[in-house]
Amino acid sequence: GAVVSQHPSRVICKSGTSVKIECRSLDFQATTMFWYRQFPKQSLMLMATSNEGSKATYEQGVEKDKFLINHASLTLSTLTVTSAHPEDSSFYICSARGWGQGQETQYFGPGTRLLVL
Amino acid sequence: DQQVKQNSPSLSVQEGRISILNCDYTNSMFDYFLWYKKYPAEGPTFLISISSIKDKNEDGRFTVFLNKSAKHLSLHIVPSQPGDSAVYFCAATPTGTASKLTFGTGTRLQVTL
């Protein structure tokens, strides 16, 4: 299947700082990428849809000014958590749409664990 | 409002037996469904999907069944192997494509020797 990478895998930052997470599709071009967050023992919640060359589409309740998304190329989308606070601590996962085993799916990155102190 | 529900948080199955994971949904607009497997601190791995125009899709040891009238789908794994031990998520979308996925809460499967 297709490979999606994320960097960093883990980050610890102080409250008030900004953190950038990169998501790359390594072996295919992704016009659409997605950003999710997952709290412990909960499901993945879609935050936004990242479209190459255009503005991201945010889900209801997600602050677009706090979670900045940039999809500048067909293989890279970035999520910047601005002025991070402890409640932003979570597991952030990106994905990219693609085809696998003859079926359309999303390929997920390994996730980024963010801890805001 | 949980539109995709996996009512069994955990399931234990003996190696070689069949594992059946269930998923219910409430949104009648959902028309494409996917199953993912996830290990801790990793991203989900795609297993199998099904479109609402089908009621069954099979891929190796994995079979997904869809009952639209009951708004219910299930994932069958046979035979179950220890390496299948993970959390399984079902996901649904109203777009007919793999976008805007709504995930269930997951079922932890443990396959015992």
Interface residues (C-beta under 8 A of the other chain):
Chain A: G1 V4 Q6 T32 F34 Q42 S43 L44 M45 L46 T49 F91 I93 S95 R97 G100 Q101 Q103 E104 T105 Q106 Y107 F108 G109 P110 G111 R113
Chain B: V4 Y32 L34 Y36 A41 E42 G43 P44 T45 F46 I48 S49 D59 F89 T97 A98 S99 K100 L101 T102 F103 G104 T105 G106
